[in-house]
Structures are given as C-alpha cells and as structure tokens.
Amino acid sequence: MAQASLPMQLPLLTWMLLPGCWAVRGPRTVQGFLGGSLSVSCTYQRGHEMDPKFWCKPGRAFFTCKADIVITSALEPVVRRDRFSIRDNRTERVLTVTVEGLVEGDAGTYRCGVRTGTGQFDLSDEVEVVVSPAPTLLPSPVLPPTAFQPPTAMLPSAPVLPPSTSHPPTEGTDAPRGAPGPFRSFPVLAGLQVLALLAMSGAVLWVSLRGAEPPAGTPRPRRRGRAGAAPGPPGPSQPRLQ
C-alpha cells in the first residue's frame, strides 16, 4: 500500500525540492459559515510584487492549478469575479482573497500563489477551506415585568439647611424686625444734629447780645434829631389849643 501511494507523493516531493517552494506562505485552514464570508491572506517574497497573484483549485501532477478562480495582473491589483475577490498589497507583499455567500460546495482545498511565467513553476501554498452550518441563536428568555425602582444610592440627597428664626414684619413697613439698619438710624442722627445746631446758634446769639449792652453806670448818649446836625436854640413855644 505504501508503494501504491508513492507515485502520488512524487509531485509533492519534487515541488518541495525545487527552489522557491516556500516563497508563498498561507494559513493551513480557514473556516466560515454558510451564508457568511471568509478571507484568506497569503504572503510572498520580495521581487514578485508585479507578478500576477491567483486563487485556484489545485491541478494534477505538475500543474499548479486546475483553473484559476480569480487572478490579478500588473495593471489590476484588485479583481472581483462573482462571489470571489482578490487584492494584492504590493507594499506589504500580501494577497488577500475574500469569498462571500459561502455554500457547501466552497469547502475543499485551494491554492494561493504567484504566477511566475510560462515554463516555470508557480509559487503557491495550499489552504483548506471548511464551511460549517450557521450557528443558531437561542431566543433570550423573557423575564416577567417588574415594577421599576430607581436605586436609592444614585438619587442626589437634598442639602440640609440650618434652622432660621423668622420675625413678623412691623406695621407700616416691610422690613423685618431685628438689628436697626442704616436707614432706620438716619432720622435719629438728623434730629441730634439739628438740636446741636440750634444750641450753637442760641449760644452765639446770647454772646453777641451780651457784648452789645453798656456796662452799669455808663450814661447813654442822647438821640439826635438829625444825623450830624448840632443842637440849635429852642424855638418859640407853640400856643396850646384850648
């Protein structure tokens, strides 16, 4: 049985012995779900940036691919065909293949690689694609409705104010009773000032009148009839009317 499988392994052994067989590296296995999508990224060595990159089904014997599913070119680094697309990032030297709308027939073995040219072996690596049934989502349990109670720890507490004593307002004014303000003491101060001015005025008047009176025993001057005229002789007496 080992001798029968040996001819089938000869192409693989020959490919492994060829130079550049590890020039392309990809993941061994990728998994996707029915109806979903998956992406496969393969890296390649420097110097193959402008070479075409492909995604294909493997061929027989020395043929790398049975048929190319999608392939880039030097002028088109991004190519899309039906549900398959390939993107060549030449800066990072990474080719990425995306498969959308997965079906059961997408499962199997594929090759991602670099097309080197006619008469030369392509640089590629095998990738196994596994397509699994879509996971079923269990319905979330329905909880019975409960009365909503906000957490007491999250409610802000009201500030505590110190007790204050209030006095009823007096009649005829809206100002509260308490310590007299500047407007209530103004009439008292004004009255005191008026009394002080009256007292000072009375004292000044009394002193001025006291200084104008002559001392006791001093004869008072006679009143003159006309200012500046000397007294003349007495005139004739007028007869009295009977």
Secondary structure, 3 states (H helix, E strand, C coil): CHHHHHHHHHHHHHHHHCCCCCCEECCCEEEEECCCCEEEEEEECCCCCCCCEEEEEECCCCCCEEEEEEECCCCCCEEEECCEEEEEECCCCEEEEEECCCCHHHCEEEEEEECCCCCCCCEEEEEEEEEECCCCCCCCCCCCCCCCCCCHHHCCCCCCCCCCCCCCCCCCCCCCCCCCCHHHHHHHHHHHHHHHHHHHHHHHHHHHHHHHCCCCCCCCCCCCCCCCCCCCCCCCCCCCCC
